[in-house]
Amino acid sequence: MKRSIFCLGLTTAVGLTGLATSAMAQDWSDNFESYSNGQVLYHVGGWSGWDDLESVAGSCTTARAHAGTKSMLCEGADDAIQTFEGLTSGSGTMSAWVYIPISQFVADTFYIVQNEYNHGGPYQWCIELCFDFEGDSGGGPGTVADDFRTETNFPPIQFDTWVEVRCEVDIDADTITCYYGGTEVSTGQLFIRGGAAEIKNLDLYTTGTSTYWDDCAVTGLGGGGGYTCTISGTCPGQVNLAWDGAPPSTQQGIVFARNTGSFVVPNGPCMGTQLGLGTNQLQLYNTIGTGANGSGNVNANANQGACGGFVQLVAIGSPCQTSTVAQVP
């Protein structure tokens, strides 16, 4: 997760002219390679602990890795949280690789997703895959179960090896199919417990088993904010950044990130605004242009480091509003 800067050479702000507008998928991933061994993953890389408690955050380790040299360890009562914003539409995949040492399998451990989550509540759960120690979830001891849906299979836990957990989700159709090691665990309704039709977090929770997680990812889901942001042109070089549907006569702040996830803008006139881009890899520019009718565009010089990165706009006003996420070509 190396930091890159989106260099802007702003030349003009004119009306939106013929550029397509669409919500972009807000893909996110973390392979834990950017953290130091033993580092508590609290307020770094978008990670925290349940209810923002540092005491239950996961930690980076070099003890095991699926690819590369590092992974995240959840042990004791750890409950590692990665929050998302704007994942309100689309079909895609949520996945991670898990390693459970048989010598440390002493209690249940979980892959969880909430569709409503805020530190301190309210909460609502939509995915809860249980790596079942005692067999209370219906498949017997040492099996994988879905705590919310009727299982297709109860695959046995594969100990002392890396295994993929994968959930194919469709927010628009309200469907989900979950797999463990390529074996289907369950299929059915995604928002089976009700609540918002949104993916709000990834929640990796253990009740005592030391569990290693690596290569966590979300792909294909999006929705963004309340108005559209698009980028056209060729990077590196001059690109055109356009917006449409913003509150009229509002100035646009721009945030750039190399990875997606979520963060809160730390400074500026929209301090505290929640965006759908990755933490720690950002550059905030204020007042890049104003569109009297809520539409506008600017030309920008994008360097090599910006290519493939993600951009989101903030309509600076009261209240602040955010755009969809666009990717630099």
C-alpha positions in Angstrom: 0.0 0.0 0.0 2.5 2.6 -1.2 1.5 6.2 -1.1 1.1 7.9 -4.5 0.3 11.6 -5.3 -2.2 12.7 -7.9 -0.5 15.8 -9.3 -3.2 18.3 -10.4 -2.5 21.1 -12.9 -5.9 22.8 -12.8 -6.7 24.9 -15.9 -10.4 25.4 -16.2 -13.9 24.5 -14.9 -16.5 24.3 -17.5 -19.8 22.5 -18.1 -19.9 18.7 -18.4 -19.6 17.8 -22.1 -20.5 14.3 -23.3 -18.6 12.3 -20.7 -20.2 9.0 -19.4 -21.1 8.9 -15.8 -21.3 5.7 -13.8 -20.7 4.3 -10.3 -17.4 2.5 -10.1 -16.6 -0.6 -8.1 -14.8 0.2 -5.0 -12.4 -2.7 -4.9 -10.3 -3.1 -1.7 -7.6 -5.6 -0.7 -5.0 -6.0 2.0 -2.1 -8.4 2.0 -0.6 -7.0 5.2 2.9 -6.5 3.7 2.9 -2.8 4.4 2.8 -3.2 8.2 5.7 -4.1 10.6 5.9 -7.5 12.4 4.0 -7.3 15.7 2.2 -4.0 14.7 -1.3 -3.8 16.2 -3.7 -3.0 13.3 -5.5 -0.2 14.9 -6.2 3.0 13.0 -3.9 1.8 10.2 -4.9 0.5 6.8 -8.6 1.1 7.7 -8.4 -1.5 10.5 -9.6 -1.2 14.1 -11.2 -3.3 16.8 -14.9 -3.9 17.5 -16.4 -0.7 18.8 -13.1 1.0 18.0 -11.3 -0.9 20.8 -7.6 -1.2 20.3 -7.5 -4.1 22.8 -9.3 -6.4 20.3 -7.6 -5.4 17.1 -5.6 -7.9 15.1 -1.9 -7.7 14.7 0.6 -8.2 11.8 2.8 -11.3 12.0 5.6 -12.9 10.0 4.8 -16.3 11.6 2.8 -17.3 8.6 1.7 -15.9 5.2 -0.3 -17.1 2.3 1.7 -15.0 -0.1 4.5 -12.7 0.7 5.9 -12.7 4.2 3.1 -11.4 6.5 -0.5 -12.0 7.6 -2.9 -10.8 10.3 -3.2 -12.8 13.5 -6.4 -12.8 15.6 -6.0 -14.5 19.0 -7.7 -14.4 22.4 -10.8 -12.4 22.0 -9.7 -10.4 19.0 -12.4 -8.9 16.8 -10.7 -7.1 13.9 -12.9 -4.6 11.9 -12.4 -3.1 8.4 -15.2 -0.7 7.6 -16.5 0.3 4.2 -18.6 3.1 2.9 -20.7 3.2 -0.3 -20.9 -0.5 -1.0 -24.6 -0.3 -1.9 -24.9 -2.0 -5.3 -23.4 -4.4 -7.7 -22.4 -8.1 -7.6 -18.9 -9.2 -6.6 -16.8 -11.2 -4.3 -15.7 -11.0 -0.7 -12.7 -13.3 0.0 -9.9 -14.0 2.4 -7.4 -16.8 3.1 -7.5 -18.4 6.5 -4.9 -20.6 8.4 -6.0 -22.4 11.5 -3.3 -24.4 13.4 -4.9 -27.6 14.8 -2.7 -27.3 17.9 -4.4 -23.9 18.7 -8.0 -24.8 17.7 -9.7 -24.5 21.1 -12.8 -22.4 20.3 -15.0 -21.1 17.5 -13.6 -18.5 15.1 -15.6 -16.5 12.5 -15.6 -14.8 9.1 -18.3 -12.1 9.5 -19.8 -9.2 7.5 -22.3 -6.7 8.9 -24.7 -4.7 6.7 -25.2 -2.2 9.5 -22.2 -1.3 11.7 -21.1 1.8 13.6 -18.7 1.8 16.6 -21.1 1.6 19.5 -24.0 0.4 17.2 -26.4 0.0 15.7 -25.4 -3.4 14.1 -26.9 -6.0 11.8 -25.3 -9.1 10.5 -25.6 -10.6 7.0 -22.7 -13.1 6.8 -21.4 -15.3 9.7 -19.3 -18.3 8.7 -18.4 -20.3 11.8 -15.3 -22.5 12.1 -17.1 -24.7 14.6 -15.1 -26.1 17.5 -17.8 -28.1 19.4 -20.3 -28.7 16.5 -23.0 -26.4 17.9 -23.8 -25.0 14.4 -25.0 -28.3 13.1 -22.2 -29.9 11.2 -20.3 -31.5 14.0 -17.0 -30.5 15.6 -14.3 -29.2 13.2 -16.6 -28.1 10.4 -17.5 -24.9 8.6 -21.2 -23.7 9.0 -23.3 -20.7 8.0 -25.0 -19.4 11.1 -27.8 -17.7 9.1 -28.7 -20.0 6.2 -29.4 -23.7 5.6 -26.1 -25.3 4.6 -25.4 -27.0 1.3 -22.4 -28.7 2.9 -20.5 -28.7 6.2 -17.0 -28.9 4.9 -14.4 -30.1 7.4 -11.9 -27.5 8.5 -8.5 -28.0 6.8 -6.0 -27.4 9.5 -2.3 -26.2 9.2 -2.8 -25.0 5.6 -4.1 -21.9 3.9 -7.7 -22.2 2.6 -9.8 -19.6 0.7 -13.0 -18.3 2.2 -15.1 -16.8 -0.6 -18.6 -15.3 -0.7 -20.2 -14.3 -4.0 -22.6 -11.5 -3.2 -25.2 -9.6 -5.3 -26.4 -6.6 -3.4 -29.0 -5.7 -6.0 -30.5 -9.2 -6.2 -30.1 -9.8 -2.4 -28.3 -13.2 -3.0 -25.1 -14.8 -1.6 -23.2 -18.1 -2.1 -20.4 -18.9 0.3 -17.5 -21.3 -0.3 -14.7 -22.8 1.8 -11.8 -24.3 -0.1 -13.9 -24.4 -3.2 -16.8 -26.3 -1.5 -20.1 -24.6 -1.4 -21.2 -24.0 2.2 -24.5 -22.2 1.6 -26.6 -20.1 -0.8 -29.6 -17.9 -0.2 -30.7 -14.4 0.7 -27.9 -12.0 1.5 -29.7 -9.6 3.8 -31.5 -12.5 5.6 -31.7 -10.7 8.9 -33.1 -7.4 7.4 -31.5 -4.0 7.7 -29.8 -1.9 5.1 -28.9 -3.3 1.7 -25.3 -2.4 2.1 -21.9 -4.0 3.0 -20.5 -2.1 5.9 -17.5 -4.1 7.2 -15.4 -7.2 7.4 -15.3 -8.6 10.9 -12.7 -11.3 11.7 -13.5 -12.6 15.2 -12.1 -15.4 17.4 -13.3 -16.7 20.7 -10.0 -18.2 21.6 -8.5 -19.9 18.6 -5.4 -18.3 17.1 -6.4 -17.6 13.5 -4.3 -16.2 10.7 -5.9 -14.2 7.8 -4.2 -13.0 4.6 -5.1 -11.5 1.2 -8.5 -10.2 2.3 -10.4 -8.6 -0.6 -13.6 -7.1 -1.9 -14.2 -6.8 -5.6 -17.1 -5.7 -7.9 -19.2 -3.8 -5.3 -19.8 -0.1 -5.4 -22.4 2.6 -5.3 -20.4 5.6 -4.2 -22.0 8.8 -3.0 -24.9 10.9 -4.2 -23.4 12.2 -7.4 -21.2 11.0 -10.2 -17.4 11.4 -10.7 -15.7 10.2 -13.9 -12.2 10.5 -15.4 -11.3 10.4 -19.1 -8.0 10.7 -20.9 -4.7 8.9 -20.9 -2.5 8.5 -17.8 0.3 9.6 -17.4 -0.6 12.9 -19.1 -3.5 15.2 -19.1 -6.8 13.7 -17.9 -10.3 15.3 -17.5 -12.1 14.9 -14.2 -15.9 15.6 -14.4 -18.8 15.5 -12.0 -22.6 15.7 -12.4 -25.5 15.8 -10.0 -23.6 17.6 -7.2 -25.3 20.2 -5.1 -25.4 23.4 -7.2 -22.7 26.0 -6.8 -20.6 23.9 -4.5 -16.8 23.7 -4.7 -15.3 20.3 -5.2 -12.6 18.8 -2.9 -10.7 15.8 -4.3 -9.3 12.8 -2.5 -6.9 10.4 -4.2 -5.9 6.9 -3.0 -4.0 3.9 -4.3 -6.2 1.4 -2.6 -9.9 1.3 -1.7 -11.5 0.8 1.7 -12.8 3.7 3.9 -11.5 6.6 5.9 -12.6 9.9 7.4 -11.2 13.1 5.9 -8.9 14.3 8.6 -8.8 18.0 7.7 -10.4 20.7 5.6 -13.9 22.2 5.4 -15.5 18.7 5.3 -13.6 17.3 8.3 -15.3 14.1 9.4 -16.8 13.3 6.0 -16.8 9.5 5.4 -15.4 8.5 2.0 -15.1 5.2 0.2 -11.3 5.1 -0.4 -8.4 3.6 1.4 -6.9 4.9 4.5 -3.4 6.4 4.7 -3.0 6.7 1.0 -4.6 10.0 0.3 -4.0 13.5 -0.9 -6.8 16.0 -0.2 -7.2 19.1 -2.5 -9.8 21.6 -1.8 -11.8 23.9 -4.2 -10.8 22.5 -7.5 -13.8 24.0 -9.3 -17.5 25.0 -9.0 -20.4 24.0 -11.2 -23.3 26.4 -11.0 -25.8 23.7 -11.9 -24.1 20.8 -10.1 -22.0 19.8 -13.1 -18.5 20.7 -14.1 -15.0 19.4 -15.1 -11.4 20.2 -14.7 -8.2 19.3 -16.6 -5.4 17.7 -14.5 -1.9 16.5 -15.2 -1.7 13.0 -13.8 1.7 11.5 -13.1 2.7 7.8 -13.4 2.0 7.2 -9.7 -1.6 8.3 -10.2 -2.4 5.7 -12.9 -4.8 3.1 -11.7 -5.5 5.0 -8.5 -9.0 6.0 -7.2 -10.6 9.4 -6.9 -13.6 10.7 -5.0 -15.0 14.2 -4.8 -16.4 16.1 -1.8 -19.0 18.8 -2.5 -18.0 21.4 0.1 -21.1 22.7 1.7 -23.5 22.1 4.5 -23.9 19.2 4.7 -20.9 17.9 2.8 -21.8 15.3 0.1 -19.6 12.8 -1.7 -19.4 11.4 -5.2 -19.0 8.0 -6.7 -15.5 6.6 -6.9 -13.7 6.9 -10.2 -10.5 5.2 -11.3 -7.6 7.0 -13.1 -7.2 5.3 -16.5 
